[in-house]
Amino acid sequence: MKKICILLSIIPFIGSLTVINKVEPYVLGMPFVMFWATLWLVLSAIGMGISNLLYPIEEDGEES
């Protein structure tokens, strides 16, 4: 499962090289580049929260 999460984290970087190399389209009043960065900031935080719920750290300090 960790490998899948790592592979999913690569998507924004691949997309940033190919898709968002534009300023003109505006989304929610922001240039597309700024929207893309904000979107992935929020999605990363949500993903980390879900990951924390699925794989909590044990009380003795060791990860499972």
VOVOKOL-120859 format. One record per residue (C-alpha): chain; residue in one letter; x, y, z. Coordinates in Angstrom, 1 decimal. Example, Ala and Ser with C-alpha at 12.3 -4.5 7.8 and 13.67 -1.06 7.14 Angstrom:
<kebas>
+------+------+--------+--------+--------+
| unit | code |      u |      v |      w |
+------+------+--------+--------+--------+
|    A |    a |   12.3 |   -4.5 |    7.8 |
|    A |    s |   13.7 |   -1.1 |    7.1 |
+------+------+--------+--------+--------+
</kebas>
This chain:
<kebas>
+------+------+--------+--------+--------+
| unit | code |      u |      v |      w |
+------+------+--------+--------+--------+
|    A |    m |    0.0 |    0.0 |    0.0 |
|    A |    k |    2.9 |    2.4 |    0.7 |
|    A |    k |    4.2 |    1.9 |   -2.8 |
|    A |    i |    0.8 |    2.8 |   -4.3 |
|    A |    c |    0.8 |    6.0 |   -2.2 |
|    A |    i |    4.3 |    6.9 |   -3.3 |
|    A |    l |    3.3 |    6.4 |   -6.9 |
|    A |    l |    0.2 |    8.5 |   -6.5 |
|    A |    s |    2.3 |   11.3 |   -5.1 |
|    A |    i |    4.2 |   11.5 |   -8.4 |
|    A |    i |    1.0 |   12.5 |  -10.4 |
|    A |    p |    1.2 |   16.3 |   -9.7 |
|    A |    f |    4.7 |   16.5 |  -10.9 |
|    A |    i |    4.0 |   14.7 |  -14.1 |
|    A |    g |    0.9 |   16.8 |  -14.7 |
|    A |    s |    2.8 |   20.0 |  -13.9 |
|    A |    l |    5.3 |   19.2 |  -16.7 |
|    A |    t |    2.7 |   18.5 |  -19.4 |
|    A |    v |   -0.7 |   20.1 |  -18.5 |
|    A |    i |   -0.3 |   23.3 |  -16.5 |
|    A |    n |    2.3 |   25.1 |  -18.6 |
|    A |    k |   -0.3 |   27.8 |  -19.1 |
|    A |    v |   -1.5 |   31.0 |  -17.3 |
|    A |    e |   -4.5 |   32.0 |  -19.4 |
|    A |    p |   -7.4 |   29.7 |  -18.2 |
|    A |    y |   -8.7 |   30.9 |  -14.9 |
|    A |    v |  -10.2 |   28.6 |  -12.3 |
|    A |    l |  -12.0 |   30.0 |   -9.3 |
|    A |    g |  -10.5 |   33.4 |  -10.1 |
|    A |    m |   -6.9 |   32.1 |  -10.0 |
|    A |    p |   -4.5 |   31.5 |  -12.9 |
|    A |    f |   -4.4 |   27.8 |  -13.7 |
|    A |    v |   -0.8 |   27.4 |  -12.3 |
|    A |    m |   -1.8 |   28.8 |   -8.9 |
|    A |    f |   -5.0 |   26.7 |   -8.9 |
|    A |    w |   -3.0 |   23.6 |   -9.6 |
|    A |    a |   -0.6 |   24.2 |   -6.8 |
|    A |    t |   -3.4 |   25.0 |   -4.4 |
|    A |    l |   -5.4 |   21.9 |   -5.4 |
|    A |    w |   -2.4 |   19.6 |   -4.8 |
|    A |    l |   -1.7 |   21.3 |   -1.5 |
|    A |    v |   -5.2 |   20.5 |   -0.3 |
|    A |    l |   -5.3 |   17.0 |   -1.8 |
|    A |    s |   -1.9 |   16.2 |   -0.2 |
|    A |    a |   -3.2 |   17.3 |    3.2 |
|    A |    i |   -6.3 |   15.2 |    2.8 |
|    A |    g |   -4.3 |   12.2 |    1.7 |
|    A |    m |   -1.9 |   12.5 |    4.7 |
|    A |    g |   -4.9 |   12.7 |    7.0 |
|    A |    i |   -6.4 |    9.6 |    5.5 |
|    A |    s |   -3.0 |    7.9 |    5.7 |
|    A |    n |   -2.8 |    8.8 |    9.4 |
|    A |    l |   -6.2 |    7.3 |   10.1 |
|    A |    l |   -5.4 |    4.1 |    8.2 |
|    A |    y |   -1.9 |    3.6 |    9.6 |
|    A |    p |   -1.6 |    5.2 |   13.1 |
|    A |    i |    1.7 |    5.2 |   14.9 |
|    A |    e |    1.8 |    2.7 |   17.7 |
|    A |    e |    2.2 |    3.9 |   21.3 |
|    A |    d |    5.8 |    2.6 |   21.7 |
|    A |    g |    6.9 |    4.9 |   18.9 |
|    A |    e |    7.5 |    2.3 |   16.2 |
|    A |    e |    5.6 |    2.4 |   13.0 |
|    A |    s |    3.9 |   -0.7 |   11.8 |
+------+------+--------+--------+--------+
</kebas>
